[in-house]
């Protein structure tokens, strides 16, 4: 009786993209965010969206801050992107985004038909809850990555190193 060689089932390993892939992603994200800033503030401007009310300028500062923080974070990641920095950047960018969402919820500069208005409020509410969860996760990732970076080396000594003490 012959056996058919089998390979073990593939496990879902966490794969972090290579530096070139990550940098390309950061560049794309920074450019997209910069274009969004331009579109919202210059041309065509937020006024081009018929569902935004005259109250939108009350939230525009935080919306702009949220987008701008994303640009800055991605430019920083282009230069250096250790996991602790990414986690810290996620805390900051998500916190500013959360502030923008809360402001939008409070001012509600959106005028839609009744059913769409309810859906839009629901989506903003889910965004608020998701942002709070994301901040907690990012803080845990930050603490975990900082603590693993600062732990003393407990493995075997490097080759050629002496373990004798004087």
C-alpha positions in Angstrom: 0.0 0.0 0.0 1.4 3.3 -1.0 0.9 6.5 0.9 0.3 9.9 -0.7 2.5 12.5 0.8 0.5 15.2 2.4 1.5 18.6 3.5 0.2 20.0 6.7 -2.7 22.5 6.3 -1.4 26.1 5.9 -1.6 28.1 9.0 -2.4 31.8 8.9 0.9 33.3 9.7 1.1 37.0 10.3 3.1 38.4 7.5 4.4 41.9 7.7 5.0 43.3 4.2 8.6 44.1 3.2 10.0 47.6 3.6 9.5 48.6 0.0 5.9 47.5 0.1 5.2 49.3 3.3 6.9 52.5 2.1 4.8 52.4 -1.2 1.7 52.0 0.9 2.6 55.0 3.2 3.3 57.1 0.1 0.0 56.2 -1.5 -1.8 57.0 1.8 -0.1 60.3 2.2 -0.9 61.3 -1.3 -4.5 60.3 -1.0 -4.9 62.2 2.2 -3.2 65.3 0.7 -5.6 65.1 -2.3 -8.5 64.9 0.1 -7.4 68.0 1.9 -7.2 69.8 -1.4 -10.6 68.6 -2.5 -12.3 69.5 0.7 -10.7 72.9 1.2 -9.8 74.2 -2.3 -11.5 72.7 -5.3 -14.3 71.8 -5.5 -14.6 72.4 -1.8 -17.0 71.0 0.7 -19.7 73.3 -0.6 -19.9 71.1 -3.7 -21.6 68.4 -1.7 -25.3 69.2 -1.5 -25.9 67.2 1.6 -23.5 69.2 3.8 -25.2 72.1 5.6 -23.9 75.6 6.4 -22.9 74.1 9.8 -20.1 72.1 8.3 -17.4 74.8 8.9 -18.0 74.0 12.7 -16.5 70.6 12.1 -14.1 71.4 9.3 -11.1 72.1 11.5 -11.3 68.7 13.1 -11.9 67.0 9.8 -8.9 68.8 8.3 -6.8 67.9 11.4 -7.8 64.2 11.1 -6.7 64.1 7.4 -3.5 66.2 8.1 -2.4 63.9 10.9 -2.8 61.0 8.5 -0.5 62.8 6.0 2.1 63.5 8.7 2.0 60.0 10.1 2.5 58.4 6.7 5.3 60.7 5.9 7.0 59.8 9.2 6.5 56.1 8.4 8.2 56.6 5.0 11.4 57.5 7.0 11.1 55.0 9.8 8.3 52.5 10.7 9.1 50.4 13.8 6.1 48.7 15.2 6.0 50.9 18.3 5.9 54.0 16.2 3.1 52.6 14.0 1.1 51.7 17.1 1.7 55.2 18.6 0.7 56.8 15.3 -2.4 54.7 15.2 -3.4 56.0 18.7 -2.9 59.6 17.6 -4.5 59.4 14.2 -7.5 57.4 15.5 -7.9 59.8 18.5 -8.0 62.8 16.2 -10.4 61.0 13.9 -12.6 60.1 16.9 -12.7 63.8 17.9 -13.9 64.7 14.3 -16.6 62.0 14.4 -17.8 63.1 17.8 -17.9 66.7 16.5 -19.8 65.6 13.4 -22.3 63.7 15.7 -22.8 66.8 17.9 -23.2 69.4 15.1 -24.7 67.0 12.5 -23.9 69.1 9.4 -25.6 66.6 7.2 -29.0 66.9 5.6 -30.3 63.7 4.0 -33.7 62.1 3.6 -35.0 60.7 6.8 -34.0 57.1 6.1 -30.6 58.0 4.8 -30.1 60.4 7.7 -30.7 57.6 10.2 -28.3 55.3 8.3 -25.6 58.1 8.3 -26.0 58.6 12.1 -25.7 54.9 12.6 -22.5 54.8 10.5 -21.0 57.7 12.4 -22.0 55.9 15.7 -20.3 52.7 14.6 -17.3 54.8 13.6 -17.1 56.2 17.1 -17.4 52.8 18.8 -14.8 51.3 16.4 -12.4 54.2 17.0 -12.6 53.7 20.8 -11.9 50.0 20.3 -9.0 50.8 17.8 -7.4 53.2 20.3 -7.5 50.5 23.0 -6.0 48.0 20.6 -3.3 50.4 19.5 -2.4 51.3 23.1 -2.0 47.6 23.9 0.2 47.1 20.7 2.3 50.1 21.7 2.9 48.9 25.2 3.6 45.4 23.9 6.0 46.5 21.3 7.8 48.9 23.6 8.1 46.3 26.4 9.5 43.7 24.0 12.0 46.2 22.6 13.3 47.0 26.1 13.5 43.5 27.6 17.0 42.3 28.3 18.4 39.7 26.0 17.9 36.3 27.7 18.9 33.9 25.0 22.3 32.1 24.7 25.3 34.3 24.5 26.6 35.3 21.1 29.1 32.8 19.6 32.6 33.4 20.8 31.3 35.1 24.0 32.5 33.7 27.3 30.1 32.7 30.0 32.8 32.6 32.7 32.8 35.3 35.2 36.0 36.7 36.8 
